[in-house]
Amino acid sequence: FSYIMCLFFMLAFLPACNAQESYRIDGRAEGFADGSKVSLVVAATHNNDEKPDAEITIQNGVFSFSDQMDEPKLYTLIITEPSGCKGAQVFMLDNSSIKINVRKGNVRSADYMEFAEFEVEGSSLDKEFRERMRFRDELNDQYNAMHEKYKDINAKIDAAYDREDNAEVQKLKSTDVYKEFM
């Protein structure tokens, strides 16, 4: 009987013993050059010189990381192409098996690109993080729509600043369009 009870308790508590003690990221990167560097950097540290915890290169559109973590953390995944152009996205990393799909988007300048897609699967913590941050996406959409609507007046003001034409800047800032923007 005691043998059966021991076996019962072992089987009952076995799932708790199998809690994942490491993470694995399997990534698919679309539109990036082979040899592009993928870095994992701890996010939100207010340290501009933060060094990557891990780096790997994209080969045939894929990348993979695995390691152990003591606790979940917010990370930035940075992809740097051989030209030096970078794109970045934050996500929550915990000890789980994660799939990341990232697709290259618009190149905004010689050193900055957007990601057209960034999906994380397999991390319930990242899913919760994204749900809690959804309000920020809505605010960003409103901000971008407002700046798109008033981009012409802002471009004129920027050009006047570049020419150091303070009179023109003041004139443009006194228009109804600019007042509506502000």
Long-range contacts (C-beta under 8 A, 24 or more apart in sequence): 19-95, 20-95, 20-96, 20-97, 21-68, 21-95, 22-66, 22-67, 22-68, 22-69, 22-95, 23-65, 23-66, 23-67, 23-68, 23-69, 23-93, 23-94, 23-95, 23-96, 23-97, 23-98, 24-64, 24-65, 24-66, 24-97, 24-98, 25-63, 25-64, 25-65, 25-66, 25-93, 25-98, 25-99, 25-100, 26-62, 26-64, 26-97, 26-98, 26-99, 26-100, 27-62, 27-63, 27-64, 27-65, 27-99, 27-100, 27-101, 27-102, 28-61, 28-62, 28-99, 28-100, 28-101, 28-102, 29-58, 29-61, 29-62, 29-63, 29-79, 29-102, 29-103, 29-104, 30-61, 30-101, 30-102, 30-103, 30-104, 30-117, 31-103, 31-104, 31-116, 32-58, 32-61, 32-79, 32-81, 32-102, 32-104, 33-58, 33-81, 33-82, 33-83, 34-58, 34-59, 34-60, 34-61, 35-59, 35-82, 36-79, 36-80, 36-81, 36-82, 37-78, 37-79, 37-80, 38-63, 38-65, 38-77, 38-78, 38-79, 39-77, 39-78, 39-79, 39-80, 40-65, 40-75, 40-76, 40-77, 40-78, 40-93, 41-75, 41-76, 41-78, 42-73, 42-74, 42-75, 42-76, 43-73, 43-74, 43-75, 43-76, 43-90, 44-74, 44-90, 52-78, 68-95, 69-93, 69-94, 69-95, 72-125, 74-129, 77-102, 77-118, 79-104, 79-115, 81-113, 83-110, 84-110, 84-111, 85-109, 85-110, 85-111, 85-112, 85-113, 86-111, 86-112, 86-113, 87-112, 87-113, 87-114, 87-115, 89-115, 89-118, 91-118, 91-120, 91-123, 91-126, 91-129, 92-123, 92-125, 92-126, 92-128, 92-129, 93-123, 93-126, 94-123, 94-125, 94-126, 96-122, 96-123, 96-124, 96-125, 97-122, 98-122, 98-123, 98-126, 146-181, 149-181, 150-177, 150-178, 150-180, 150-181, 153-177, 153-178, 153-181, 154-181
